[in-house]
Amino acid sequence: MGVTKEQVEASLTSKLNPSHLEVVDTSGGCGASFVIEIVSQQFEGKRLLERHRVVNSALEEEMKEIHALSIKKALTPEQWKKQQEAEKPKPAA
Amino acid sequence: MWCVGPLDSITVTPSPSLALFGGVGKTPTCSLHLHYPSRPLQALPTFTLANPKSYSKRALSFRCSAALTPELKNTLDKVVTSHKVVLFMKGTKDFPQCGFSNTVVQILRSLNVPFETINILENEFLRQGLKEYSSWPTFPQLYVEGEFFGGCDITVDAYKSGELQEVLEKAMCS
C-alpha cells in the first residue's frame, strides 16, 4: 500500500518535465506523506495556486493514496536560478 | 488514519454556516454515518438528495468522483460566501486535529481576522464533495470572500510574503 518516492518522481518527471525535482518521503515508511520541491518551465506565467494545481493534477492517481503533500517550492527555471545564486556563498574578499 | 485524533472527542459547535447545512432539509435516508458508526448523527450537518434512489447508485462511486452533487454545490456556494473567511479543516478552531489545519488556524488568529471553521471530519460526504468543489485534494482549504485561496503551503507562503495580509485586509474592508 501507499506510494513510493519513485512513483511520485516518475509521474512528475513525465508530466512536468522538471529541471529540478526533489521528493522526500516524510511518511516514515507508509508512503502517504511527501514533501516536494519542483522546478518546471510549465509554471511560467502561473501564480502559486495554479502551480500547486498543476502538481496536484499530475499526481492525481497518487493523491488517492497520499494524505499529505507539501509543495515547498514550485518555481520556474528562472526563479530557481535566481534563488540558487542568492543562496550561493559569496566568495571571500 | 493520519493526523486524526479520537473521533469520539469531537464536539460540534453550532455556527451560522453549520446551520446552513442543517437547514438544507431532512436527514437523508441513506446512511452517511457509515464511517463513524460510534457517533451520534443528530449534530452532524445533513444533506438531502432530491432522489434517494439515485443516491444508492451514487454511493457506489462515492470515493471516486460523484461526491459533489448539485445540492451540495449549492450549499457550498452559500457557505463559502456566508463569511469573509471560511476555513474547512480537520478538527475545530479550538481543537485542530491535524498539524496543517492547526498552522492555518494559528496564522488567521495571529492576523486577528474573524473566521469561520468547518470540521470536515464530521462529514465524509462533505469532505469528498469539497475536494471536487475546490479542485483541491487535501485539507485544510481556505476561502476568502467566496474564493478558494489555497491549502496550508500556499497560506504559509502568502503569510510570509505579506500577500495574505493584503488579501484579508481587502476582504475586511469590502
Interface residues (C-beta under 8 A of the other chain):
Chain A: A32 S33 L48 L49 H52 R53 N56 M63 H67 A68 L69 S70 I71 K72
Chain B: M1 W2 C3 F100 S135 W136 P137 T138 F148 F149 G150 G151 C152 D153 I154 D157 A158
